[in-house]
Amino acid sequence: MKSIMCVPNISEGINLEVVEAVVDQVRETVGVKLLDYSSDADHNRSVITYIGIPEAVFQATQKLVRKAVELIDMSMQKGSHPRQGAVDVVPFIPIDLDENESVQLAHSFGEWVGRELEVPVYFYEDAAKSPERKSLVKVRKGQYEALEEKLKDPRWAPDAGPAVFVPKTGSIQVASRFPLVALNINLATDKVDLAQSIANSVRHLNGGFRYVRAMGLAIEGTGQVQVSMNLIHYIKTPIPMVMETVRREAARYGVNVVKSELVGPVPMGAMEQVMSYYLQAHDFSSDQIIEKSLIGWS
């Protein structure tokens, strides 16, 4: 059976009643399994992950986006995470689906958003319709605050929907992409400039790892800062490589890592990397995991 995963990020992480109302749209859709959702008040952002047959995932995402657009007002939204819309990103991730089919699904969904909700839509990653828009960082440059002027520039006409600034909604960024790993590393210091410096050292934009996006930010009320990262291709830039680089850079300033966190579900292959590196179990295979042997067993 074909299946696809979707990981919408909404620009709300404080009002949990709103988050629950949005997540309920997924819970109520037959043929879809809600895998995970998490909210971050500092980021003012929630990440929702679900999987299912393509038709059901498409339907659940329609309902989710419609509800989020109804309930979230971007003109009032503040948070530390980059964002350009009430529903900031909608990435479709092929699991048992051809990559081209996933791209087609993303395009169909974006066109539906533009047509039915009258919201500007930009396609990025594998769904990008031009090389200049493949990078989410470039598409989202200037964030929500710059979007009104950006939409006046013909070079930034949306891929779907009207070239009209909707203050309440912003724009929605839709993609088809390889499964990424969202990795946050907290440091035992309140110096946000240190976190930003370390983020600069590992992210591709500043000459770091090719498949890492990173930023440094303060974690309010903890006396800590965070290096928040997306590893957009964990095979080519493994988790341990990034983790140890951040740890080493922090140590240069006499700062320890307090903890790390993985946001949302993580591919089994990424966990194999971690096992192999930290246990030096170089021949480890996910086939050794007992629970994996039970999948499909009856």
Buried (B, 14 or more C-beta within 10 A) or exposed (E): EEBBBBBBBBBBBBBEEBBEBBBBBBEEBEEBBBBEBBBBBBBBBBBBBBBBBBEBBBBBBBBBBBBBBBBBBBEEBEBBBBBBBBBBBBBBBBEEBEEEBBBBBBBEBBBBBBEEBEBBBBBBBBBBBEEEBBBBEBBBEEBBEEBBEBBEEEEBBBBBBBEEBBEBBBBBBBBBBBBBBBBBBBBBBEBBEBBBBBBBBBBBEEEBBEBBBBBBBBBEEEEBBBBBBBBBBBEEBBBBBBBEBBBEBBEEEEBEBBEBEBBBBBBEEBBBBBBBBEEEEEEBEEEEBEEEEEEEEE
